[in-house]
Structures are given as C-alpha cells and as structure tokens.
C-alpha cells in the first residue's frame, strides 16, 4: 500500500467584492461606498470578513467626476487586532451614472434655498462618473497574482 501525502492548498482569495458609490448614504457630510456584491456570502471559519475594507477602496474619498478616469490598481495591507495581515487588491474604474441619478445627486448637494425654482434641477447636466471597485482580499501576499 502506497500512502500519498495530502497537500492542502490555501485559498488565493478569501473574499471578492464589488464596491460602488453609495447614492443614498453620506457619513459626516461626505459620500461613501457600499458593498454591492460579496463572494462568498458567509464568512470563512478561518478568516472572518472585515466590512471596513470599503474604507480602503477609495483613499481619496468617493468622489463623482465629470470625466471618465483611467482604471487604477493598488494593494492595501490591513492588519487586524491579532497582528494578522490581510491584503486587499483593488481595481477601480469609473461607471457612467444615469442622467436621473446624476440630477438626484446634484440636487442633494445643491446649496440653493427652498425658494429656488425646482424646474432648474431638471435641466440636462454634465455626464457624471462614479467610482466602482473590484476587490480581492487574501491572507496571502501574492501581489503579481492579484494583478
């Protein structure tokens, strides 16, 4: 009888996230992101999910832009309370907002008084773009594989 060694493979990625601009929420008067999709939905027993990872997706903040930006990629290293490192690979691209969404967002940030003519907000606006991020989190530091 030949006994073969058992090779246990680690996961390359613990979680995959799609994080987008939160059209409904602000924290401290600043726009923020929200998790749109998460895989897997449930936490791994050996690696719990840290929902604060969304704060590292857009270090400059969740900002709408009037022109489409080039995609960017970076890796953040998060250290938990136990000193364990979690690597977050983040690919950011900008998605076109629908005109109705753009008008709503611009109305929310408008400083005009209540007496302003509401029809002024229905005028066509400049096309706006919102950041969206694809994020892999892992306990492994495989930077080239993440790219």
Secondary structure, 3 states (H helix, E strand, C coil): CCCCCCCCCCCCCCEEEEEEEEEEEEECCEEEEEEEEEECCCCECCECCCHHHHHHCCCCCCCCECCCCCCEEEEEEEECCCCCEEEEEEEEEEEECCHHHHHHHHHHCCCCCCCCCHHHHHCCCCCCEEEEEEEEEECCCCHHHHC
